[in-house]
Amino acid sequence: MANGVPNILVIDARFYEDIADELVRGATAALEEAEVLHERVSVPGTFEIPAAVRYAIRSRDFHSTGRRFDGYVALGCVIRGETSHYDYVCTESARGLQSLALEYTLAMGYGILTVENEEQAWERASVDKRDKGGAAAKTCLGMIELKRRFRLYPR
């Protein structure tokens, strides 16, 4: 935490690019309103988000600020299809992020939509409707505050 300002990594899955962009728009607006530092990286799909978080934890050269990230915001969308692939992707991305959060005491904002169709995705992603990207960013910031309360932050 530089000068008391958290540094957040936003990771977005690009499989549904237009929905991802809307989730990022909401998250970015919330982070800018909170006046925190943030960086963005993209991955192909939601299944890859936990690996990206793990890479960031291990990296010494990635962070433009020269320090670790204080929180993570995971954004993406999984729309149910005709096969069981949906179930595996939803379960494993959530499990992977939860495991990382618990193992490394991470402040995590979970903004991966798991929906039946594109209409449901837009209802949740749109900043003018449910703004789940903004909600995930605010959750991350709330978890950073909880870490402060328990004297776990800054590291």
VOVEX-447385 format. One record per residue (C-alpha): residue in three letters; x, y, z. Coordinates in nm, 2 decimals. Layout:
<recs>
REC res      X      Y      Z
REC ALA      X      Y      Z
...
</recs>
This chain:
<recs>
REC res      X      Y      Z
REC MET   0.00   0.00   0.00
REC ALA   0.17   0.32  -0.12
REC ASN   0.08   0.63   0.08
REC GLY  -0.23   0.44   0.21
REC VAL  -0.37   0.38  -0.14
REC PRO  -0.45   0.02  -0.23
REC ASN  -0.33  -0.12  -0.56
REC ILE  -0.59  -0.35  -0.72
REC LEU  -0.55  -0.60  -1.01
REC VAL  -0.85  -0.63  -1.24
REC ILE  -0.86  -0.95  -1.44
REC ASP  -1.12  -0.99  -1.71
REC ALA  -1.20  -1.29  -1.92
REC ARG  -1.24  -1.21  -2.29
REC PHE  -1.46  -1.50  -2.41
REC TYR  -1.76  -1.26  -2.42
REC GLU  -1.58  -0.94  -2.50
REC ASP  -1.87  -0.70  -2.50
REC ILE  -1.99  -0.82  -2.16
REC ALA  -1.64  -0.82  -2.02
REC ASP  -1.59  -0.46  -2.13
REC GLU  -1.91  -0.36  -1.95
REC LEU  -1.80  -0.54  -1.63
REC VAL  -1.47  -0.36  -1.65
REC ARG  -1.64  -0.03  -1.71
REC GLY  -1.83  -0.07  -1.38
REC ALA  -1.53  -0.20  -1.19
REC THR  -1.31   0.08  -1.32
REC ALA  -1.57   0.35  -1.23
REC ALA  -1.59   0.21  -0.87
REC LEU  -1.21   0.20  -0.83
REC GLU  -1.16   0.55  -0.97
REC GLU  -1.44   0.68  -0.74
REC ALA  -1.25   0.52  -0.45
REC GLU  -0.93   0.68  -0.58
REC VAL  -0.73   0.36  -0.57
REC LEU  -0.45   0.24  -0.80
REC HIS  -0.55  -0.03  -1.04
REC GLU  -0.41  -0.23  -1.33
REC ARG  -0.59  -0.45  -1.58
REC VAL  -0.50  -0.78  -1.74
REC SER  -0.70  -1.00  -1.97
REC VAL  -0.72  -1.37  -2.01
REC PRO  -0.90  -1.59  -2.27
REC GLY  -1.18  -1.72  -2.04
REC THR  -1.29  -1.74  -1.68
REC PHE  -1.12  -2.07  -1.63
REC GLU  -0.78  -1.89  -1.67
REC ILE  -0.85  -1.62  -1.41
REC PRO  -0.73  -1.81  -1.10
REC ALA  -0.40  -1.88  -1.28
REC ALA  -0.36  -1.51  -1.36
REC VAL  -0.41  -1.43  -0.99
REC ARG  -0.14  -1.69  -0.90
REC TYR   0.10  -1.55  -1.16
REC ALA   0.05  -1.20  -1.01
REC ILE   0.12  -1.33  -0.66
REC ARG   0.44  -1.49  -0.77
REC SER   0.57  -1.22  -1.00
REC ARG   0.83  -0.98  -0.88
REC ASP   0.85  -0.78  -1.20
REC PHE   0.48  -0.75  -1.31
REC HIS   0.36  -0.46  -1.10
REC SER   0.41  -0.11  -1.24
REC THR   0.41   0.03  -0.89
REC GLY   0.69  -0.21  -0.78
REC ARG   0.48  -0.36  -0.51
REC ARG   0.23  -0.64  -0.46
REC PHE  -0.13  -0.60  -0.53
REC ASP  -0.36  -0.54  -0.23
REC GLY  -0.67  -0.69  -0.39
REC TYR  -0.80  -0.87  -0.70
REC VAL  -1.12  -0.82  -0.90
REC ALA  -1.22  -1.12  -1.12
REC LEU  -1.46  -1.04  -1.40
REC GLY  -1.61  -1.26  -1.67
REC CYS  -1.91  -1.44  -1.79
REC VAL  -2.01  -1.80  -1.84
REC ILE  -2.33  -1.87  -2.04
REC ARG  -2.48  -2.22  -2.02
REC GLY  -2.46  -2.41  -2.34
REC GLU  -2.57  -2.76  -2.44
REC THR  -2.29  -2.95  -2.27
REC SER  -2.16  -2.99  -1.91
REC HIS  -1.86  -2.76  -1.99
REC TYR  -2.05  -2.48  -1.82
REC ASP  -2.06  -2.66  -1.49
REC TYR  -1.69  -2.74  -1.50
REC VAL  -1.59  -2.38  -1.58
REC CYS  -1.81  -2.23  -1.32
REC THR  -1.71  -2.46  -1.05
REC GLU  -1.34  -2.46  -1.11
REC SER  -1.30  -2.09  -1.16
REC ALA  -1.49  -2.02  -0.83
REC ARG  -1.30  -2.30  -0.65
REC GLY  -0.97  -2.17  -0.78
REC LEU  -1.03  -1.81  -0.67
REC GLN  -1.17  -1.92  -0.33
REC SER  -0.87  -2.14  -0.27
REC LEU  -0.63  -1.86  -0.35
REC ALA  -0.82  -1.61  -0.13
REC LEU  -0.80  -1.85   0.16
REC GLU  -0.44  -1.97   0.11
REC TYR  -0.29  -1.62   0.06
REC THR  -0.54  -1.41   0.26
REC LEU  -0.64  -1.22  -0.05
REC ALA  -0.90  -0.94  -0.08
REC MET  -1.11  -1.07  -0.37
REC GLY  -1.40  -0.93  -0.56
REC TYR  -1.58  -1.20  -0.75
REC GLY  -1.76  -1.07  -1.06
REC ILE  -1.79  -1.38  -1.27
REC LEU  -2.14  -1.40  -1.41
REC THR  -2.29  -1.75  -1.44
REC VAL  -2.61  -1.72  -1.64
REC GLU  -2.85  -1.91  -1.86
REC ASN  -2.85  -1.66  -2.15
REC GLU  -2.71  -1.34  -2.29
REC GLU  -3.01  -1.14  -2.17
REC GLN  -2.94  -1.24  -1.81
REC ALA  -2.57  -1.15  -1.86
REC TRP  -2.65  -0.80  -1.98
REC GLU  -2.90  -0.74  -1.70
REC ARG  -2.62  -0.82  -1.45
REC ALA  -2.33  -0.66  -1.63
REC SER  -2.48  -0.33  -1.74
REC VAL  -2.36  -0.03  -1.53
REC ASP  -2.72   0.11  -1.57
REC LYS  -2.87  -0.20  -1.42
REC ARG  -2.71  -0.44  -1.17
REC ASP  -2.35  -0.33  -1.23
REC LYS  -2.18  -0.65  -1.11
REC GLY  -1.84  -0.52  -1.21
REC GLY  -1.88  -0.22  -0.98
REC ALA  -2.01  -0.45  -0.71
REC ALA  -1.71  -0.68  -0.74
REC ALA  -1.47  -0.38  -0.71
REC LYS  -1.65  -0.25  -0.40
REC THR  -1.64  -0.60  -0.25
REC CYS  -1.27  -0.61  -0.30
REC LEU  -1.23  -0.27  -0.13
REC GLY  -1.45  -0.39   0.15
REC MET  -1.23  -0.70   0.20
REC ILE  -0.93  -0.47   0.22
REC GLU  -1.10  -0.28   0.49
REC LEU  -1.17  -0.60   0.68
REC LYS  -0.81  -0.70   0.65
REC ARG  -0.72  -0.36   0.80
REC ARG  -0.96  -0.43   1.09
REC PHE  -0.78  -0.75   1.17
REC ARG  -0.44  -0.59   1.12
REC LEU  -0.36  -0.80   0.82
REC TYR  -0.32  -0.50   0.59
REC PRO  -0.09  -0.35   0.48
REC ARG   0.14  -0.65   0.47
</recs>
